[in-house]
Amino acid sequence: MRDALDNEFLRLFFTQATILWVIDRVGDCYLGIEETLPGFHEVGANDYSAVERFASQRFSPDSLRHEKIGHPALVGCDWARIGGELLLDGDDSLGWHWVINAKSGRYGKGRSEENLENAKSMIEKLGVNLNVGN
């Protein structure tokens, strides 16, 4: 993630992708690129053939109609303490930085600023400086 700040190709990728993060019930942190599936809720989370079909369409124009799998996929639909997004923000003249938020439909609602600051500190231990965003 640090390399994305200095690499034009990685910046392009990460300004188009959303990194999801979740801290689970025991305090372990999980990161993943947000994935989508066509009709995911219709086929069910256990239909792995849908996952295989999606792999060949990942960056197709149809991907705009895909449904987000979301934060629960990072923890096997189990309980978690807090979750949100890591986003690359900025521009070439002002500089680039990573922003963390608690925008998770399941694990971000009702979380305090202190909860988000604690998550930020935990993720920064991985060597990435973060700004808090909305």
Stockholm file with secondary structure:
# STOCKHOLM 1.0

chainA/1-134         MRDALDNEFLRLFFTQATILWVIDRVGDCYLGIEETLPGFHEVGANDYSAVERFASQRFSPDSLRHEKIGHPALVGCDWARIGGELLLDGDDSLGWHWVINAKSGRYGKGRSEENLENAKSMIEKLGVNLNVGN
#=GR chainA/1-134 SS CTGGGTCHHHHHHHHHCCEEEEEETTSCEEEEECCEETTHHHHCTTCHHHHHHHHTTTTSGGGGGCEECCGGGGGTTCCEEEEEEEEEEEETTTEEEEEEECCCTTTTTTCCHHHHHHHHHHHHTTTCCEEECC
#=GC SS_cons         CTGGGTCHHHHHHHHHCCEEEEEETTSCEEEEECCEETTHHHHCTTCHHHHHHHHTTTTSGGGGGCEECCGGGGGTTCCEEEEEEEEEEEETTTEEEEEEECCCTTTTTTCCHHHHHHHHHHHHTTTCCEEECC
//
